[in-house]
């Protein structure tokens, strides 16, 4: 197989190849949709999607399927290499292709909606609605491509899964092929139906151009990972809180603001449960309150529970194969507890500490009269080894011990030390 960068090829001599390896999400959806657009723009023979996925987001899957079904260029989905699978969302995408192929040693199936866990509606009514919607979606795709609709529905309702030979026998896929070169020779001459009408594939001698993800798609892929998004959000919260309670640090505030903005950008592409986000914010309030109010640990315990439940609920939806790692959640809750009760606590206590320098630091301090002081006149006193101008409401003699009551315009008001 020869891989080339776009050059002086005639339109009919080129096939575009892309690879999707991992969960289906916003990044992979954008990658596939953009590749379909590129294939249509360049009028290539076909777009080949080499895929290995356990599943992913329903909304991203719908976007991909819509793009494939409306493409004027034939789309070939190829489950490759050996050991790969098309699970959950991968079933929908494979069935939507003009040509569906699998390599030996691969499997397809198990598209039943995944339970949402904590924070999601797991009632039988809601579960049935979700399953029925997914079943209707996959059945419509299979019927559109003249594939086994009964098997497709069973994959959703009963999580059945087939090997490549079983899938071929059951009419789920069109062929089994060991590699891409063989696949392109096998589909050569086949007539498929696209959005623009019937097209005869001429791929036997076509050159293959591999199109990788661009930097934007790769960046979106990184930050839209639920674990990365969660980490960015917590860094943002920690950084901003540190800056608020320790003014002048600057760096934590800047890093925190950038991280929080990136996290909220990623939230737009993920199934965020805002009740979970509200619980995390409540946890922060409880931690700060614990520092300022004597609750004997009750507020801190409430904060730990609130943050844990909020984190579990944050990114979770009944059909989505995405969630935050439980290990990451537990680690973050421990770090957050230490951060707010120790680091932020230090900052608050520092702000509440009595000033020790300047005029404010002189209040309540003891000293000695250096020159006689009479009511209405100004004399001198020694405080902290420094000579200060001072006034008093009664006469004071040289050597008499005094206490600083207040200060105004760099003049201390003193009284005899009792």
LINGI-V701255 format. One record per helix or strand. SS is the DSSP state (H for helix, E for strand). FROM is the first residue (numbers start at 1). TO is the last residue. If there is no record, write none. Layout:
BEGIN
ss=SS from=FROM to=TO
ss=SS from=FROM to=TO
END
This chain:
BEGIN
ss=E from=3 to=3
ss=H from=11 to=13
ss=E from=14 to=21
ss=E from=24 to=24
ss=H from=26 to=42
ss=E from=46 to=53
ss=E from=56 to=56
ss=H from=58 to=69
ss=E from=74 to=79
ss=E from=85 to=87
ss=H from=89 to=96
ss=E from=99 to=102
ss=E from=107 to=109
ss=H from=124 to=144
ss=H from=149 to=157
ss=E from=161 to=163
ss=H from=164 to=169
ss=E from=175 to=176
ss=H from=180 to=187
ss=E from=191 to=194
ss=E from=197 to=200
ss=E from=207 to=210
ss=H from=215 to=223
ss=H from=226 to=245
ss=H from=251 to=267
ss=E from=272 to=272
ss=H from=274 to=292
ss=H from=298 to=314
ss=E from=315 to=315
ss=H from=326 to=352
ss=H from=360 to=362
ss=E from=366 to=369
ss=E from=373 to=373
ss=E from=379 to=383
ss=E from=386 to=392
ss=E from=396 to=396
ss=E from=401 to=408
ss=E from=411 to=416
END
